[in-house]
Amino acid sequence: MNNQDHNYCQQITGKSKLLGVIGYPVEHSLSPVMHNAALSKLGLDYVYLPFPIAPENLETAIAGFAAIGIVGFSVTIPHKQAILPLLTEISPIAQAIGAVNTVTRQGDGWVGTNTDVEGFIAPLQTTYQQDWSQKKAVILGNGGAARAVVAGCIQLGLAEIHVVGRNIYKLKDFRQSWENSPFADKFQVHAWEELPNLIPQANLLVNTTPIGMYPHVDQSPLSGEEMVKLPSGAIAYDLIYIPKPTKFLHQAEEQGAIPIDGLEMLVQQGAAALKIWLQEEKVPVAQMRQALQNHLGI
């Protein structure tokens, strides 16, 4: 913890309300840093805590949360899909994606939604205002993160959305898992071998894979030869935020692409969650971003 983080320490009292994040492991989560900075800035008697919850303890933990009156919590790996049966209500966007990242106590029940979609599209809408209806997206990877990205691209109204995966069986499962969703016909899936045909058409290229994440900073999901095919002026978006920039974004910038890293998505999905828990129209996004940058030393 560096000196700047000490600015965010606040007095915890008997009246302090609880928020938090559940995951396993959860000690690497940056959510407490940005949320406590925001709560401190707002002068609210809340505290946001990390809760390491093993998968086999999930149901017991959520019952415990109800018992101690937790206001709401974030959900990270591996609970984003496992939490669904434990919720009283699930928002349409979370149902369509099949994953929840934000849960709020309402009455006697838990309401789940997904702010990853809002987090993903926020920098695309604010920084690069353009007519997305003429654009094509290529999404690398078909895991949980790719689900929110697909939904985000659909929400933006992209003309074509192509999801590319290395494992043909996982790709088929990904495709089938959307069968009952209103989004089922909005995207296509492709084997990795098809990338040379897809990259030259990409106006938006998104990395949802963990390839290139610290400590494997010299790796990228794409080879130099593949990245060369990316059109100049395309947007390259990496959901990874350490290192900054990733090798993927460095390669893309060399081709004249516009880079976006995952830090802004992290900040914006957190801000969206905080608005829900606090029932506030505005939260201090700048402080959340600054707290993370200080913490990460960037």
N, C-alpha and C positions, 0 to 999 in steps of 0.2 A: 504494500500500500504506500503510495507516495504522499507527499505533504498536502497536495491539493485535495486528496480524498478526505482529509480530516475536517475540511470545511463543511462536510455533509453530515457529520455526526450530530445527532439530535437527542434530546432528552426523551427517554422512554418512560412512560408513566403507567399507572394502573388503568388509564383510560385509552391507552394506545390501541389502535385497530390494526389487525394483521392482514397483510398481503404476502404473497410468496411465489416461489417457482418450484415445481416438482419435476424431478428427473432422476436418472441413475446412470452414471454419476452426475452430480450437479455442481461440484466445487469449481468447475471451469466457467460456470454461467456468469455472464456480465450483467444480467438483468438486475441484481441487487444494486450494482453501482449506479446504473442510470435511473432506476426507479426511486431509490432513496435520495438521489440528488434532486429529482423533481419534487418529491414530497417535502423535502427540506425547503426548497425554493417557494413552494406554495404555503409553507408554514402550517402544514397539517399534522395532526397527532396520529400518524400512521407509521408502520415500519414494514419493510419488504424483506422477507427472509428466504434463504435457500433451504429446501427440504429434500434430502436424499431419500428416495423411496424405491426400494427394490420391487420389481414387478409383482412378486407374490404377496406383497404387503399393500398393494394399491387400494383395494376395496376397504381394508381396515383403516388406512390413512385418511381416505375421503370421508368415512364415517366420523373419524376423529376430528377432522376439519369442521364438520357440521357441529359437533359437540362443543368445540371451543370458539365457535362463532367467527371463523375466518371469512373475510369480506369477499375475497376472490384470489385466484392464483393463475399463474402461467403454467403451461404444460410443455415440456420438451421431451427429447428422446429418453426412454422408449415408450412413453405413455400416450402419445398423440392419438393413437387409434384405440388402444386398450381402455381409455377413459370413457369412450362412447356409451357403453351399456350402463355406466354408473350415473349418467346425467338424466335429469328430468325433461330437459328440453335442449334441442340442438338447432342452431340457426340454419337457414337454407344453404348458405355458402359453405358452412362446415359439413353439412350433409352431402352436398355435391362433391366436395373434396374427399370426404371420408376421414377427416382428421380435425381435431380441436387443439388450439393452443392457448385459449383464454377461457377461464371458467369464473362465473359470478354467482354468489349466493342470492337467490330470490325467494323470499318466503321460506318454505320448508324444502326447497329443491335447489339443484344446481343447473345453471344454464350455460351451455358451451357454445363458443363461436370460434372463428378463425380470423385473426388479424394479420396473418402472414401475407394474405392476398393484398390487403390495403398497404402493408409495408413494402411489398415488392413493387407495386405500381406507383407509389408516391413519388419517387425521384423521376420516374418516366413521365408523369403528368406535369410535375412542377418545373423540371429543368428542360425537358425536351418536348415542348408542346407541338404536336404535329398530327397530321391525319393518319391515325393508325390503321384505318380501314383499307389502305393501299399497301400495308407493310406485311412482311413475312418474318416469323420467328422460328429460330432453330434452338431447341432446348436439349442440352447435353445431360443425360442421366434420366432415370425413371424411378427414383426413390420417393420418399415422403416429401422432400423439398420441391420436387418437380411437380407435385400435385397442385401446390399453391401457385406455382409459376404458370402452369397451364390455365388455371382459373383466372389468374391476373391477366393473361394475354387475351382470354375470351372476353373479360370485362372491358378491356381496352378496345376490343373489336377488331383485332388483327385479321387480315384477309386469310392467312394460312398459318397454321401452327404445326411444327414438325418436332416430334419427340424422338430422340436417338438414344439407343441403349446397346451395351455390349453383350448382354445375356438375353438371348432370344426368348427364353422361357419367362424370365422376369418381365420382359417387354410385353409378352402376350398376357401375362397376369395383370399388368398395368392397364392394358387396353380393356380387358374383360371387367376389371374392377369398376369401370365407369359405365358399364352397360345400362344400369338403371338410373343414370344421372341425366339431367337435361343437357349436360355438356358432351354426351357420348359421341356425337358426330362432328364435333368442332375441331378435332385435331387428328393427325395421322402419326403412326409410329413407324420407325425405320431401324434397320440394323446399322451398326457403326460403319459398315463398308459403304453405305450410301452417302456418307458425309461429303465426299468430293463433289457430288452433284448438288448437295443442299447448301453448303457454305457460300458459294457464289451468289445465291439468291437471298441470303440472310440480311435483313435490315436490323434485326435484333438477335444477338447470339448470347445465350444464357448458359453459364456453367452451374449446374446444381449438384455436381459430383464433389466428393471431398478431395479430389486430386489437386495437389498444390497447396494444401493447408499445412500450416506449421506442424511438425518440423520438416515436412517434405517440400521445402520451398523451391527446390530446383525442378519440380515436376509440373506438368500441365496436361490436361485431358487431350489437347491437340498437339500434333507435331508441327514443326515449323512449316513443312510443306502444305499441311492442311490449312493452317492459319493464313498463309499467303493468298488463299483464294477468297478471303473475307473482303467484301467491297469497302473502299475508303468511305468514311462517313457513317458506317454502320455503328450501332451501339453494342459494345461488349459488356456484359453484366456478369460479375462473378459473385455468388452468394457468400464466398469466403471473404473475411476481412483481415486475417493475419496470415501472411505478411501483406504489407501495403506498398506497392501493388503486388499482386500475385504474378507468377510467370505468365499465366494465361492473359492477364490484362496487359502486361508488358509487351507480349507478342502482338496483341491486338492493336495497341497504340502504335507500334512500329508499322502497322498496315494502314494507319490513318483512322483507326476506329476511335469512338468516344468511350472512355472507360467509366464504369460505375462499380464500386465494390459493395460488399454485403453490410458494411457498417450502417449505411443509411436505412437499409431494410430493417436491420435490428432496432434502430432508433424509432423508426416510424411504426413498426408493428407494436413496439412497447408503448408508444404514445397513444395509439388507438386503443390498446387494452386499458391504459390508465383512465382515458376518457369514459370508458364503460364502467369501471369500478367506482370512480369518483362522481360519475354523472355530471361531468364538467364538459363544457364546449371546447375549452382551451387548456392545454397543459404546456409546461415550459420545455418545448422540444430542444431549443438551443442549449439549455442547461444539461439535458440528457446526453446530447451529442458531445458537449464539452467534457462532461464527466468521464465518458468512455474514452475520448481522445487523451485526456490526462492519464487515465488509468493504463492505457495501452502505450503511452509515451509516443503518440503520433501527432 
